[in-house]
């Protein structure tokens, strides 16, 4: 996160010691889920949007940047959108990442710690386990490397940035998984 983004979040939230839990921050941003139900009718769950819209906007912009530029958030976004049980759509995944970001900010302020990306996803996290089962052999790793080369060289992928982004995210996820398996620290490209 840049200094301006941190300043925007802090200006909307205020003093973080005034909050007892991260759930209060999520409600302040209007990112909590509500369901429109009545009697036997069960409605769809959606975010409430009852909080501060500028905070929600700032968090969504930060989440987009983090998914595009950091390996740990990219891995988490890829897991949310491709998991076998209840896969999320792209925007739903970004909302979940915004909530995760608020929880991280709250925990860091309460424990007075500095963010360490190696503590973000543990070895037993479902995203890590899912990606571990997805990449079983070096042949698949070689396949993803060849996909990256074709994505750079292919003229059709340059015309379709959404597909190029999906290929790039899957490449980042598989590379970060192999780096985490080796025990090396994750570095952003």
C-alpha positions as CSV (number, residue, x, y, z in Angstrom):
1,X,0.0,0.0,0.0
2,X,1.2,3.5,-0.7
3,X,1.4,6.3,1.8
4,X,-1.6,8.0,0.2
5,X,-3.7,4.9,0.4
6,X,-2.8,4.3,4.0
7,X,-3.7,8.0,4.8
8,X,-7.0,7.6,3.1
9,X,-7.9,4.5,5.1
10,X,-6.7,6.0,8.4
11,X,-8.6,9.3,7.7
12,X,-11.9,7.3,7.1
13,X,-11.4,4.9,10.0
14,X,-9.8,7.2,12.6
15,X,-8.0,5.8,15.6
16,X,-7.9,2.0,15.4
17,X,-7.7,1.6,19.2
18,X,-11.3,2.7,19.3
19,X,-12.4,-0.6,17.8
20,X,-12.7,-3.9,19.6
21,X,-12.7,-6.2,16.6
22,X,-12.0,-6.3,12.9
23,X,-15.7,-7.0,12.4
24,X,-16.5,-3.4,13.5
25,X,-14.1,-2.1,10.8
26,X,-15.8,-4.3,8.2
27,X,-19.2,-2.9,9.2
28,X,-17.8,0.6,9.1
29,X,-16.8,0.0,5.5
30,X,-20.2,-1.5,4.7
31,X,-18.6,-4.7,3.6
32,X,-20.6,-7.0,5.9
33,X,-23.0,-9.4,4.3
34,X,-26.8,-9.1,4.6
35,X,-29.5,-11.3,3.4
36,X,-32.9,-10.2,2.2
37,X,-35.1,-13.0,3.7
38,X,-38.7,-13.1,4.7
39,X,-40.5,-16.2,6.1
40,X,-39.6,-19.2,3.9
41,X,-38.1,-17.0,1.2
42,X,-34.3,-17.0,1.3
43,X,-32.9,-14.0,-0.6
44,X,-29.4,-13.4,-2.0
45,X,-26.5,-12.3,0.2
46,X,-24.9,-9.1,-0.7
47,X,-22.8,-6.4,1.0
48,X,-24.8,-3.9,3.1
49,X,-23.1,-0.7,1.7
50,X,-24.2,1.0,4.9
51,X,-20.8,2.2,5.8
52,X,-18.4,4.8,4.4
53,X,-18.3,4.7,0.7
54,X,-14.9,6.4,0.4
55,X,-13.4,3.7,2.6
56,X,-15.0,1.0,0.5
57,X,-13.7,2.7,-2.7
58,X,-10.2,3.0,-1.3
59,X,-10.1,-0.6,-0.1
60,X,-11.3,-1.9,-3.5
61,X,-8.6,0.1,-5.3
62,X,-6.0,-1.2,-2.9
63,X,-7.3,-4.8,-3.3
64,X,-7.0,-4.5,-7.1
65,X,-3.5,-3.3,-6.9
66,X,-2.5,-6.0,-4.3
67,X,-4.0,-8.8,-6.4
68,X,-2.2,-7.6,-9.5
69,X,1.2,-6.9,-7.9
70,X,1.7,-9.2,-4.9
71,X,2.0,-12.9,-5.0
72,X,0.2,-13.7,-1.7
73,X,-2.9,-11.8,-2.6
74,X,-2.8,-13.1,-6.1
75,X,-2.7,-16.6,-4.8
76,X,-5.6,-16.0,-2.5
77,X,-7.7,-14.4,-5.3
78,X,-6.9,-17.3,-7.5
79,X,-8.0,-19.7,-4.8
80,X,-11.3,-17.9,-4.1
81,X,-12.2,-17.9,-7.8
82,X,-11.2,-21.5,-8.6
83,X,-11.9,-23.4,-5.4
84,X,-14.1,-26.5,-5.8
85,X,-16.6,-25.6,-3.1
86,X,-18.4,-22.3,-3.5
87,X,-16.1,-20.5,-6.1
88,X,-16.5,-16.8,-6.0
89,X,-16.9,-14.4,-8.9
90,X,-14.2,-11.8,-9.4
91,X,-15.9,-8.9,-7.6
92,X,-17.0,-11.2,-4.7
93,X,-13.4,-12.3,-4.4
94,X,-12.2,-8.7,-4.2
95,X,-14.7,-8.0,-1.5
96,X,-13.4,-10.9,0.5
97,X,-9.9,-9.6,0.0
98,X,-10.9,-6.2,1.2
99,X,-12.3,-7.8,4.4
100,X,-9.0,-9.7,4.7
101,X,-7.1,-6.5,4.3
102,X,-9.1,-4.8,7.0
103,X,-8.5,-7.8,9.3
104,X,-4.7,-7.6,8.6
105,X,-4.7,-3.8,9.3
106,X,-6.6,-4.3,12.5
107,X,-4.3,-7.1,13.7
108,X,-1.1,-5.2,12.9
109,X,-2.4,-2.1,14.8
110,X,-3.4,-4.2,17.8
111,X,-0.2,-6.2,18.0
112,X,2.0,-3.3,16.9
113,X,3.7,-5.4,14.3
114,X,5.1,-4.8,10.8
115,X,3.5,-6.7,7.9
116,X,5.4,-9.8,7.0
117,X,4.3,-11.5,3.8
118,X,5.7,-14.9,4.8
119,X,3.1,-14.9,7.7
120,X,0.2,-14.2,5.3
121,X,-0.5,-17.8,4.1
122,X,0.6,-20.7,6.3
123,X,1.4,-24.1,5.0
124,X,-2.0,-25.5,6.1
125,X,-4.1,-22.7,4.5
126,X,-6.7,-24.0,2.1
127,X,-5.4,-21.8,-0.7
128,X,-1.9,-23.3,-0.3
129,X,-3.2,-26.8,-0.1
130,X,-5.4,-26.3,-3.2
131,X,-2.5,-24.9,-5.3
132,X,-0.3,-27.7,-4.0
133,X,-2.6,-30.3,-5.3
134,X,-3.0,-28.5,-8.6
135,X,0.7,-28.4,-9.3
136,X,1.8,-32.0,-8.9
137,X,4.8,-32.4,-11.2
138,X,7.5,-30.4,-12.9
139,X,5.8,-31.1,-16.2
140,X,2.9,-28.9,-15.2
141,X,5.3,-26.2,-14.1
142,X,7.0,-26.4,-17.5
143,X,3.5,-26.2,-19.1
144,X,2.8,-22.9,-17.2
145,X,6.2,-21.6,-18.3
146,X,5.4,-22.3,-21.9
147,X,1.9,-20.6,-21.4
148,X,3.8,-17.5,-20.1
149,X,6.0,-17.4,-23.2
150,X,3.0,-17.8,-25.5
151,X,1.2,-15.1,-23.6
152,X,4.1,-12.7,-24.2
153,X,4.5,-13.6,-27.8
154,X,0.9,-14.1,-28.9
155,X,-0.8,-11.3,-30.7
156,X,-4.3,-12.5,-29.8
157,X,-3.7,-12.3,-26.1
158,X,-2.5,-8.7,-26.4
159,X,-5.9,-7.8,-27.8
160,X,-7.7,-9.5,-24.9
161,X,-6.2,-8.1,-21.7
162,X,-8.7,-10.0,-19.5
163,X,-7.5,-13.4,-20.7
164,X,-3.9,-12.2,-20.5
165,X,-4.5,-11.2,-16.8
166,X,-6.0,-14.7,-16.1
167,X,-2.9,-16.4,-17.6
168,X,-0.6,-14.0,-15.6
169,X,-2.4,-14.7,-12.3
170,X,-2.2,-18.4,-12.8
171,X,1.5,-18.1,-13.5
172,X,2.1,-16.0,-10.4
173,X,0.1,-18.4,-8.3
174,X,2.0,-21.5,-9.4
175,X,5.4,-19.7,-9.1
176,X,4.6,-18.5,-5.6
177,X,3.5,-22.0,-4.6
178,X,6.8,-23.5,-5.8
179,X,8.8,-20.8,-4.0
180,X,6.8,-21.3,-0.8
181,X,7.4,-25.1,-1.1
182,X,11.1,-24.5,-1.2
183,X,10.9,-22.3,1.9
184,X,12.3,-19.2,0.2
185,X,10.8,-15.8,1.0
186,X,8.3,-14.4,-1.6
187,X,9.5,-11.4,-3.6
188,X,7.3,-9.3,-5.7
189,X,8.2,-9.0,-9.4
